Amino acid sequence: MEYLLGLDIGTSGVKTLLISLEGKIISSKTVSYPLKTPHPGWAEQSPYDWWEATLKVIEEVVSSIHIDSTQIKGISLSGQMHSSVFLNEKMEVIRPAILWSDTRTTEQCGKIYTKAGGLAQLINYVSNPALEGFTAPKILWLKENEPENYAKVKYILLPKDYIRYRLTGELFTEVSDAAGTLLFEVIKKRWSTSLLEKLEIDPDLLPPVLNSFDLAGRITKNIAEQTGLKFKTPVVAGGADNACGAVGSGIIQEGKVMVSIGSSGVVLAQTNNPQADQEGRIHLFNHACPDSWYMMGVTLSAGMSYEWLHKKLFNRSLDYTKLDQLAEEIEPGSEGLIFLPYLYGERTPHNDANARGVYFGISGKHDQRHFIRSVLEGVTFALKDSLELIKDKGVKIKEIRAIGGGAKSRVWQQILADILGEEINLLNVEEGPAFGAALIAGVGVGVYNNFAEAVSRIIKVKKTVVPRIQNTEKYNQYYQLYKKLYYSLKEDFKELYVYMGFANSQNT
């Protein structure tokens, strides 16, 4: 038999999958590592921790099964987007990587807008707004706050590209990850020399850009000896985690949409006609497939809202199965109780770090069942915000596929179908970005002729959830009120932020 290996350099750990060419999971291993928060709002990790975990997880997969490593025909990688790795001329890590979830760069985002000439001009350059999570503001932060470290920087890499460099000795990135740096011309597929010049960032600090399915190197002799992999095994460039997740869900054709309900919620639609949103409400990134893009909206607290309810309101006294059962006892609309899932601010469509969670419409008739169901409905309304924006950009929705932990809930599946007013397809395979990376490896080394062949051979719809028309009509009314609530509260969120800041300063 022949196999493919996919690696995902995630925020909580490295996951490795070994699959057959028919998509069967042969072995799956994960090794975790710590997240450090030295100051409020900071999020950092050591790239050396990623590397040690990668070596361990590959060795565990290769040694856990009795195969000849020559049967592994290709390797590819996925990784967390935006996070920065700063290397010196000796290819040593200068400081801990600043992660996608780090929010220290608000000031630098403002400067990017000023230097670029405003939001419209920035989107003209790179198709996306300046957000704290992106790579460019992290580079400016380092330059302004740690000039001694910035002076040492020879290369700036993204997480999976750093790990690929350690495996192969070759320095590259690829289009889907480059798109998330805020330094890449997404439509033209090249570094934005104009924006780099305005931001005074040396373009030589950035690696060459490949297609996701291009060969990016081969396993070195040293790594082969450490891991059990075969010397010179091909390593394909790979993709950003969302791009790989989309490939692993079969989202490779115009009009196919992935809805992912994990800690955050993602609505991602493939398109062959890239159009940036001039207001910066949704992202436009390069897909892993050739000459392909995707539009993406993100709600920050999807599964995290349900987890918050489970831990904080119910103190884990009920498991998720029981919470689902209680939610099913309540009619759609939760008898007028609406939840805004802005526990940690919101990304799409508001880009508002000040926004906060709200229960609206509480009355004496509401009990714990209403509070449970309204969380599921509120998160789904937030996902609908993203889907409606994608539709507004001219994308014709042909199919929606749901993945993630939330999509395993029967009641949430039906709420999703009812609120979106669309059939929801569930898949036979749900292994996340590492699985997509393995498929990209297969395309890159030629065991699949193209992405369409890989997807058709492996990914199947196992269940379809049909919307209930009466429920959809009811939810459409609630959705109109849901949308108005944010704008009614927007200035109040700002005022609350000021009050909280004042209180914090008094306590220190």
Backbone hydrogen bonds, N-H to C=O, Kabsch-Sander energy under -0.5 kcal/mol:
donor,donor_aa,acceptor,acceptor_aa,energy
3,Y,71,Q,-2.9
4,L,19,I,-2.2
5,L,74,G,-2.4
6,G,17,L,-2.6
7,L,76,S,-2.1
8,D,15,K,-2.5
9,I,78,S,-2.6
10,G,8,D,-1.3
10,G,13,G,-1.8
14,V,31,V,-2.6
15,K,8,D,-2.1
16,T,29,K,-3.0
17,L,6,G,-2.5
18,L,27,S,-2.7
19,I,4,L,-2.6
19,I,17,L,-0.5
20,S,24,K,-2.2
21,L,2,E,-0.9
23,G,20,S,-1.9
26,I,18,L,-3.0
26,I,24,K,-0.7
27,S,18,L,-1.5
29,K,16,T,-2.2
31,V,14,V,-2.3
33,Y,12,S,-1.6
36,K,44,E,-2.9
42,W,39,H,-2.3
44,E,36,K,-2.8
45,Q,97,A,-1.5
49,D,46,S,-1.0
50,W,46,S,-1.5
51,W,47,P,-2.2
52,E,48,Y,-2.6
53,A,49,D,-2.3
54,T,50,W,-2.3
55,L,51,W,-2.5
56,K,52,E,-2.0
57,V,53,A,-2.7
58,I,54,T,-2.4
59,E,55,L,-2.2
60,E,56,K,-2.3
61,V,57,V,-2.1
62,V,58,I,-2.8
63,S,59,E,-2.1
64,S,60,E,-1.2
65,I,61,V,-0.6
67,I,65,I,-1.4
71,Q,68,D,-2.8
72,I,69,S,-1.5
73,K,3,Y,-2.6
73,K,71,Q,-0.9
74,G,3,Y,-0.6
75,I,234,P,-1.7
76,S,5,L,-1.9
77,L,236,V,-0.6
78,S,7,L,-3.0
79,G,239,G,-0.8
80,Q,9,I,-2.3
83,S,81,M,-1.2
84,S,98,I,-2.2
85,V,157,L,-2.3
87,L,85,V,-0.6
87,L,155,Y,-2.6
88,N,92,E,-2.2
91,M,88,N,-2.3
94,I,86,F,-2.8
97,A,45,Q,-2.5
98,I,84,S,-0.7
99,L,43,A,-2.6
99,L,97,A,-0.6
102,D,99,L,-1.6
103,T,41,G,-3.0
106,T,103,T,-0.6
109,C,105,T,-2.2
110,G,106,T,-1.8
111,K,107,E,-1.7
112,I,108,Q,-2.1
113,Y,109,C,-1.9
114,T,110,G,-1.9
115,K,111,K,-3.0
116,A,112,I,-2.6
117,G,113,Y,-1.4
118,G,113,Y,-3.3
122,L,118,G,-2.3
123,I,119,L,-2.6
124,N,120,A,-1.7
125,Y,121,Q,-1.7
126,V,122,L,-2.9
127,S,123,I,-2.1
131,L,129,P,-0.7
134,F,131,L,-1.5
135,T,180,G,-0.9
136,A,181,T,-2.3
138,K,134,F,-0.7
138,K,135,T,-0.7
139,I,135,T,-1.9
140,L,136,A,-2.0
141,W,137,P,-2.2
142,L,138,K,-2.3
143,K,139,I,-2.2
144,E,140,L,-2.3
145,N,141,W,-2.8
146,E,142,L,-2.3
149,N,146,E,-0.9
150,Y,146,E,-2.5
151,A,147,P,-2.1
152,K,149,N,-1.2
153,V,149,N,-0.6
153,V,150,Y,-1.3
154,K,87,L,-3.6
155,Y,87,L,-1.6
156,I,205,L,-2.6
157,L,85,V,-2.4
161,D,158,L,-0.5
162,Y,158,L,-2.1
163,I,159,P,-2.0
164,R,160,K,-2.5
165,Y,161,D,-2.0
166,R,162,Y,-2.0
167,L,163,I,-1.7
168,T,164,R,-2.2
169,G,165,Y,-3.4
172,F,170,E,-0.7
173,T,208,P,-2.4
175,V,210,L,-1.8
177,D,174,E,-0.6
178,A,174,E,-2.5
179,A,175,V,-1.9
180,G,177,D,-1.3
181,T,178,A,-1.8
182,L,179,A,-0.6
183,L,178,A,-0.5
185,E,190,R,-3.7
186,V,184,F,-1.3
189,K,185,E,-2.0
190,R,185,E,-1.1
192,S,183,L,-2.9
193,T,191,W,-1.3
196,L,192,S,-2.6
197,E,193,T,-2.0
198,K,194,S,-1.8
199,L,195,L,-2.4
200,E,196,L,-0.6
200,E,197,E,-0.7
201,I,196,L,-2.5
202,D,200,E,-0.5
205,L,202,D,-2.0
206,L,203,P,-1.6
210,L,173,T,-2.2
214,D,211,N,-1.5
216,A,235,V,-2.8
217,G,235,V,-0.6
219,I,233,T,-2.1
220,T,167,L,-2.0
224,A,220,T,-2.4
225,E,221,K,-2.0
226,Q,222,N,-1.6
227,T,223,I,-2.2
228,G,224,A,-2.2
232,K,219,I,-2.7
233,T,230,K,-1.7
235,V,217,G,-2.8
236,V,75,I,-3.3
236,V,234,P,-0.5
237,A,214,D,-2.8
238,G,212,S,-2.6
239,G,77,L,-2.1
241,D,79,G,-2.1
244,C,240,A,-2.8
245,G,241,D,-2.6
246,A,242,N,-2.1
247,V,243,A,-2.2
248,G,244,C,-2.7
249,S,245,G,-0.5
249,S,246,A,-0.9
250,G,247,V,-1.6
251,I,246,A,-2.9
252,I,250,G,-1.6
255,G,270,Q,-1.5
256,K,253,Q,-2.0
257,V,399,E,-2.7
258,M,268,L,-3.1
259,V,401,R,-2.8
260,S,258,M,-0.6
260,S,266,V,-2.8
261,I,259,V,-0.5
261,I,403,I,-2.4
262,G,260,S,-0.7
262,G,264,S,-2.1
265,G,299,T,-3.2
266,V,260,S,-2.3
267,V,297,G,-2.4
268,L,258,M,-2.8
268,L,266,V,-0.5
269,A,295,M,-2.6
270,Q,256,K,-1.8
271,T,293,W,-2.6
278,Q,276,A,-0.6
280,G,277,D,-2.0
283,H,296,M,-2.9
285,F,294,Y,-2.5
287,H,292,S,-2.4
292,S,289,C,-0.9
293,W,271,T,-2.3
294,Y,285,F,-2.6
295,M,269,A,-2.4
296,M,283,H,-2.0
297,G,267,V,-2.3
299,T,265,G,-2.5
300,L,298,V,-0.5
302,A,263,S,-1.5
302,A,300,L,-0.5
303,G,262,G,-2.8
304,M,263,S,-2.0
305,S,302,A,-1.1
306,Y,302,A,-1.1
307,E,303,G,-2.6
308,W,304,M,-2.5
309,L,305,S,-2.2
310,H,306,Y,-2.5
311,K,307,E,-2.9
312,K,308,W,-2.9
313,L,308,W,-0.9
313,L,309,L,-0.7
314,F,309,L,-1.7
316,R,310,H,-3.0
317,S,314,F,-2.9
323,L,319,D,-2.2
324,D,320,Y,-2.6
325,Q,321,T,-2.0
326,L,322,K,-2.3
327,A,323,L,-2.2
328,E,324,D,-1.9
329,E,325,Q,-0.6
329,E,326,L,-1.0
330,I,327,A,-1.5
334,S,331,E,-1.8
336,G,333,G,-1.5
337,L,333,G,-0.6
337,L,334,S,-1.0
338,I,336,G,-0.6
338,I,360,F,-2.8
339,F,374,S,-0.6
340,L,358,V,-2.9
342,Y,340,L,-1.3
343,L,341,P,-0.6
344,Y,345,G,-0.7
345,G,342,Y,-1.4
345,G,355,A,-0.8
346,E,352,D,-2.1
348,T,298,V,-2.9
351,N,347,R,-3.3
352,D,346,E,-1.9
353,A,351,N,-0.5
355,A,352,D,-0.7
358,V,340,L,-1.5
360,F,338,I,-3.4
360,F,358,V,-0.6
366,H,363,S,-1.6
370,H,367,D,-0.9
371,F,367,D,-1.5
372,I,368,Q,-1.9
373,R,369,R,-2.5
374,S,370,H,-2.7
375,V,371,F,-0.9
375,V,372,I,-0.7
376,L,372,I,-1.4
377,E,373,R,-2.4
378,G,374,S,-2.8
379,V,375,V,-2.4
380,T,376,L,-1.6
381,F,377,E,-2.4
382,A,378,G,-1.9
383,L,379,V,-1.8
384,K,380,T,-2.2
385,D,381,F,-1.7
386,S,382,A,-1.1
387,L,383,L,-2.1
388,E,384,K,-2.8
389,L,385,D,-1.6
390,I,386,S,-2.2
391,K,387,L,-2.3
392,D,388,E,-2.2
393,K,389,L,-1.1
393,K,390,I,-0.5
394,G,391,K,-2.1
395,V,390,I,-1.5
397,I,395,V,-0.7
398,K,255,G,-2.7
398,K,396,K,-0.5
399,E,255,G,-1.5
400,I,423,E,-0.6
401,R,257,V,-3.1
402,A,425,N,-2.3
403,I,259,V,-2.6
406,G,261,I,-2.6
407,A,404,G,-0.7
408,K,405,G,-1.5
409,S,406,G,-1.5
413,Q,409,S,-2.4
414,Q,410,R,-1.8
415,I,411,V,-2.2
416,L,412,W,-2.6
417,A,413,Q,-2.2
418,D,414,Q,-2.7
419,I,415,I,-2.9
420,L,416,L,-2.3
421,G,417,A,-1.4
422,E,417,A,-1.1
424,I,465,V,-2.4
425,N,400,I,-2.8
425,N,423,E,-0.5
426,L,463,K,-2.9
428,N,460,K,-2.3
435,F,432,G,-1.0
436,G,432,G,-1.3
437,A,433,P,-2.6
438,A,434,A,-1.8
439,L,435,F,-1.9
440,I,436,G,-2.3
441,A,437,A,-2.2
442,G,438,A,-1.9
443,V,439,L,-2.1
444,G,440,I,-2.7
445,V,441,A,-2.2
446,G,442,G,-0.7
446,G,443,V,-0.5
447,V,442,G,-1.6
448,Y,442,G,-1.4
454,A,450,N,-1.8
455,V,451,F,-2.7
456,S,452,A,-2.5
457,R,453,E,-2.0
458,I,454,A,-1.2
459,I,455,V,-2.3
460,K,458,I,-0.5
462,K,426,L,-2.7
462,K,460,K,-0.5
463,K,426,L,-1.4
465,V,424,I,-3.0
466,V,464,T,-0.6
469,I,467,P,-0.7
471,N,468,R,-0.5
472,T,468,R,-2.5
473,E,469,I,-2.4
474,K,470,Q,-1.7
475,Y,471,N,-2.9
476,N,472,T,-2.3
477,Q,473,E,-1.0
478,Y,474,K,-1.6
479,Y,475,Y,-2.9
480,Q,476,N,-1.4
481,L,477,Q,-1.3
482,Y,478,Y,-2.9
483,K,479,Y,-2.5
484,K,480,Q,-1.4
485,L,481,L,-1.7
486,Y,482,Y,-0.9
487,Y,483,K,-0.9
488,S,484,K,-2.0
489,L,485,L,-1.7
490,K,486,Y,-1.4
493,F,489,L,-2.7
494,K,490,K,-1.5
495,E,491,E,-2.1
496,L,492,D,-2.7
497,Y,493,F,-2.1
498,V,494,K,-1.9
499,Y,495,E,-2.3
500,M,496,L,-2.8
501,G,497,Y,-2.4
502,F,498,V,-2.4
503,A,499,Y,-2.6
504,N,500,M,-2.5
505,S,501,G,-2.2
506,Q,502,F,-1.9
507,N,503,A,-1.2
508,T,504,N,-0.8
